Amino acid sequence: MDRCEVLIVGGGPAGSACAWRLRRAGRDVLVMDAKAFPRDKVCAGWITPPVISELDLDLGDYGRGRTLQPITGFRTGLIGRTDDLETRYDHPVSYGIRRCEFDRYLVQRSKARLRLGEAVVSIRRDARTWIVNDEIRAGVLVGAGGHFCPVASMLVTPTRPPQRGARRRKPRSGEGGPLVVAQETEFAIPAHDRASFTTAASTPELYFSRDLQGYGWCLRKQDYLNVGFGSLNRRLLPHATSAFVAYLQWRGTIPRVRSWRWRGHAYLLSEPPTRRTFDDGVVLVGDAAGLAYPQSGEGIRPAIESGLLAAEAILEAAGELTSERLAPYEVALRRRFGAAARSLSWAVPAALARAAAPALFQSRWFIRRVVLDHWFLHRY
């Protein structure tokens, strides 16, 4: 049987950040993921300077052979209108990345032992350790497998952990807080057709629905384009995505005659009530803990910060991995994410949002200080 001090289920940014911190402290860490890396991951894909700082990333090293697109501005507006605004910064405020490259880099850089391409099919508790798939024994289990993480599912229904061959119940949308659903596509722009895609590489485009219940993005990352739409309304998502694409075509942002493969995903916002994030010998991080920012839906920075916080809690527990010793982790999460300001769509009724949105999105102060600096870049 393979033994480790910490088993991390999920090799995305949350799991990799946790593994990286624990390995730096000399812990024996195993990262397990159902997918082999590199793998596609549904995500607009940009990182802010705090992510670079927290992970001590060397951009020069990362940029060799990988997509790293400096972002120095944004174009923002309302879907269906042409009075959008461009906001410029005098330095890079974000960097466009491809998740297939970013996630592989982080998980390899963590120096943890890896078991990639292996799905979790059973989890059981044996005295003070966890046994996964009847072949891995770990002192502590970190759930980092996204919204449908099997470890998160176990915490939601702890009396009946998943057994080998059994179909796991997916958490329902109401278990943990507001749920965002999204569709996106990312593809290489054909060299002969690049003039047909007018989004500037340094300037992502963000366009919001009138009720502020959703927004779409068009982000160029060197020779790649990412287009997507996220919404708080699952039922209207397909129609809203189609309408957003038609709007981009009408603007001339993307060609009129194109078809792409769309992929969907879902994630919980860091709005109360939140998922239970710890128990004896187990913690949840990232999307598994439901920590996406409520204003933008961004999950990379909360994922990394929660992974680092979980690692610190595990180290502080010093081998006594009871729920009492791990409780400070949830306190740290609430201190970091619990006071996040709500998006305007949650702060005011929908009818009022529709009436106020045109004026607000013509205010350069509101766009820069609230939408960009606060909601998307979290510069404060």
N, C-alpha and C positions, 0 to 999 in steps of 0.2 A: 504494500500500500504506500502511495506517495504521501509524505508528511510535510507540512509547512506550518510556520507560525501564523501566517495570514494568507487566506485565499480570497482573491478579488475576482468577482464574477462580472466581467465586462472590461474590455480593453480600451474604451474611449478615453477622453480627456480626464474624467473624474477618476476612473480606475488607475490610469497611468500616473496622474499626479499623486495619488495616494501611495502607489507602489514606489514611485521615485523618492518621496520623502521617507518612507519606511526603510528602503534600501540604503539611503544615506546614513541612517541610524544603525545599520548592520542587521536588520531583521531579515529573516528568510521569508520571501514573498513569492507566491505563485499567482499569475494572472491567467484567467481562463476566459475564453470568448467563443461563442458559437460560430463565429465567422473566422475564416482565414484572412490574414492581412497581407497586402493592402485590400481593403474592401470599401465599396461605396457607402456613403453615409448621407442621409437626407439632411441638408443643412445649408443655409445661405453661405456661411463660411467666411467670417472675418474675425480677427482677434484684436483686442485693444492693448495699449501699452501696459496696463496693469497685469495682463496675462503674461506678457513677455517678462516683466519684472518678477512676478511671483514664481515663475518656473525657471528663472535665470537662463532664458533662451539666448543663444548666440545667433542673431539674425543673419550674420555673414555665413555661418555654418549651415543654418537652415535653408537659406536661399540658394545654395549650390545644388542645382538639379531639381529644385522644387518651385512651385508657384508661390511667389510672395509679392503681392501687389500693394504698394503704398497707397493709402487713401487720404486725400487732402481736402475733400469737399463732398457735399451731398446735394442732390436735386430733390426737392420735396414738393408735394402738392396733393390735391384731391383727385380721385379717379373721376374722369369725365370732364375735367376742366383743363384749361391751357395756361392759367396764370400761376404756374409753379415758380418756385424761387430756388436760386442756387446759393449755397453757403460755402465760403472758402475758409480754410485754415492755413496758417503759414508754416505748418509742419505736419507730418503724418499723424493722424489721430486713430487710425486703424490700419490693418493689413489684411487684404484678401488672401485666403488660403484655400486649398482643396483638402477636404476632410480625409480623403483616401491617403493623402501624403502626410498630413499633420498627425493623424491618429497613429499611423505606422511609426513615424519618427518618435513620438512620445513613448509608445509602448516599448520600443527597442531601447530608447535612451534611459528608461527606468531601471534597466539592469535586473529586472525581476525574471524569474523563471517563467516560461510561457507555455501554455497549452492552448493554442489557437485552433479554431475549427472543431472544437468540442463543445457540444451543448450540455447544459445541466438537465438531467432527466430525473434525478432524485436528490433530496436533501433530508438528512435526519440528524437528530441530536443524540450523541452517545456520551453520557456523563457530562464532562465539561468541554467536549470537542464536537466539531461538526464532521459528518461524513457525507461526501458528495459523490454521486454515481458509484457508491460502494467501492471506491478506489482512491479517494483523496481524503486525508484526515487533516483538519486545520483547527487551530485554537480559536481563531476569530474569522468571521465571514463578512466581507464587504460587498454589499449589493451595488453594483455600478453598471447594471445592464439596461438602463433606460427606462422608459415608461412601463414596459411590460417585463421588467426584470423579475426572474423567478424568485429571487430573494425577497423582493418587495411583495410579491404575491404571497409568500409564506408569512410575512409579518401581518398582512391584511387578514389572513385566515390561519392563525398560528396553530389551531388545534388539529388541522389536517394538512400537514406539509405534503408537497408533491411526491408521489412514489414513482418508481421506475415504470415507464410505459403509460402512466396516467396522464390524461390531458389536464394541463394547468389552467385554472380559471384566470382570465385576464381581469385586472382591476377595472371596475366600472368607472365611468366618467365622474361620478359624484364622490368617489373615494379619494379625497385629498384636496379638493379645491377646484377652481375654474380650469377647464381643459381647453387648450388651443389645438385646433386641427389645421394641418397645412398640406399643400401640394407644391412640389418644386421639381425643376429639371436642371441639369447641368450638363454641358456638352462642349466639345472643342469647336471653335468657330472655324469653318473651312477657310483656308487661306484665300481662295478666289472670291469669297463672299463677305469679307470682313467689312467692307464699306456699307453693307446693308444693315449692320448692327451699330447704332449710333451712340450708345452709352459710352461715355469717356471712362477709361480704365481707372482714373484717379477719383471718379465722382459717381458713386452708386446712386441709383434713383429709387426713391421711396414714395409711394402714392397710397393714400389712405382712403377708405370708404367714408362716405359722408356721416355715417353714424358712429364712426371711430371704433367699430367692432372688429375691424380687420384692416390689413394693409398688404400691399404687394411690393415686391422689390425686383430690381433688375441690376445685377452686379457683374461687371466685367473684371475678370482676373487674368490679366495678360491675354492668353489665347483661348480662354474659356469664358463662357457666359453662364450665369446662374439666374434663373427666373422663378419666382414663387409667389404664393399668396397664403397668408395665415389668417384664421378667423376664430372667433369665439362661438360661431354658429356652425355646427357640424352639418346641419341639414342644407344650408345654403352654400357650402364650400364649393361644390363642383360648378354651380352657376356663377359664383363670384370669381372663381379662377378663370373661367372662360371669358367673363366680361372684362377682367383685367388684361388678359392677353389681347382681346380685341381692342382695348384702349391703347395698349402699347403699339399695336399695328397701325391704328388710326393716327397715332402721333408720328409714325415713321421710325420708332425706336428699334423695332424688329421687323423682318420681312413679313409680308402679308401671307405668303403661301409657304408654310412650314408646319411640320408636325414633329413632336418630340415625345419621348417616353416620360410620363409624369409619375412621380412617386409620392406617397403620402406618409405622414407621421403625426404623432400627437405627443403633447407634453403638458404637465401640470404647472400652473403658475404658482409663485411663492406668495399666495394669498391664503389667509386662514379659511377653513380648517386645513391643516397640512397633514401629510402622511405621517404615520408613526415612523420614526427614523432610527430607533435603536432597541435592543433587548439584550438578554444575556449572550455575549459573544457575537453580536451582529450589529452592523450599522449600514445605513443607506446613504448614498452620495449621488450628486448630480440629478439627472432626470428621474432616477429611481426614487429620490426623495422629494421630487416635485418642486424644484427650485428655480425654474425659468423666471426671468424678470417679467413682471406683469405689464410693463409698458411696451416692451419690444419683443418679448418672447425669446430673447437671447438665452442660451443655455451654456455656452462654453465657459464664460467667466465664473458663473455660479458653480458649474461642475468642478472646475479646477480648485476654486476656493474651498468648496465642501470636501473635496478629496484631501486637501492639505489639512483642514480642520479635523477630519476623521483620523488621519495619520497621527496628528498630535494627541488626540484623545486616546488612541490605542497605546501610544508610547507612554503617556501619563499614567495609564492604568497599570503599567508595569507587571503584566501577567495576570492581574486580577480582573478578568474581563467580564465582570458581572454587570447587570444593567445599572446598578448604583454607581459603579466606577466609570461607565460609559455615558451616564446622564449629562455630564458637562458638554458633551458633543452637541446635544440638542439645544442646550442653553446657548452655546456659541453660534449655532445656526440661527436661532431666533434673534439673537443680538445683531447678527450680520444681515439677515434677509427679512426678518419679521416686520421691520419698520419701513420697508420699501414703499414709496409713494405709489398710489394706484394710478393707472392710466386714466385719461380723461373719460374714456368710455365707461369706467366704473364710478367715476366721481360725480357725473351728472346724468340725468335721464336722457334716453336716446333722442327724444324729440328736441331737447335743448341742445344736445351735441350737434344735431343736424343743422340747427339754426345758427350755432356759434362757429361751426367749423370753417365756413368760407372766410370770415373775418380773421379768425385765429391763424389760418394758414396763409394769410397775406401779411402777417406781422413778422418782420424779420427777427425781432426780439424773441417772440414766442418760438419760432422755428429753431433758432440757434440755442437759446438758453434752456428751453423746456424740452422740445422734441429731440434735438440732437445731443446737446451737452448732458441733459439729465436722463431722458428716457433711453437713448441708444448708446451713448458713450460712457455714461456714469462717471463723468469727470469730477463730480462733487462728492 
